[in-house]
Amino acid sequence: MTADPTYLPLMDLLQHRSAVIADHAWRDRDAAAHLRALQEVSEALVAEHHRLGANLPPRLKHYLTQCSYAKAAAWIESGGVD
């Protein structure tokens, strides 16, 4: 299955968040900047969640509301198949 293009900006943010979290070298080198980047992408995720609002399928909305971002990314990648 292919991801719905509607959710590509959301997917980009989810992937970016995962990349920031995984960058332990950055965290060790500059913890404050790393935390700021994580806060920024987290705020952008919340904003995108709200932008999509009522148009979100129930399962994806649940994942985003619960901050289950890995599950949200997997749902999008699967094309919305649970």
FENNORWO-V550443 format. One record per helix or strand of 2 or more residues. SS is the DSSP state (~ for helix, > for strand). FROM is the first residue (numbers start at 1). TO is the last residue. If there is no record, write none. Layout:
SS&FROM&TO / SS&FROM&TO
//
This chain:
~&5&22 / ~&24&29 / ~&31&55 / ~&58&65 / ~&69&77
//
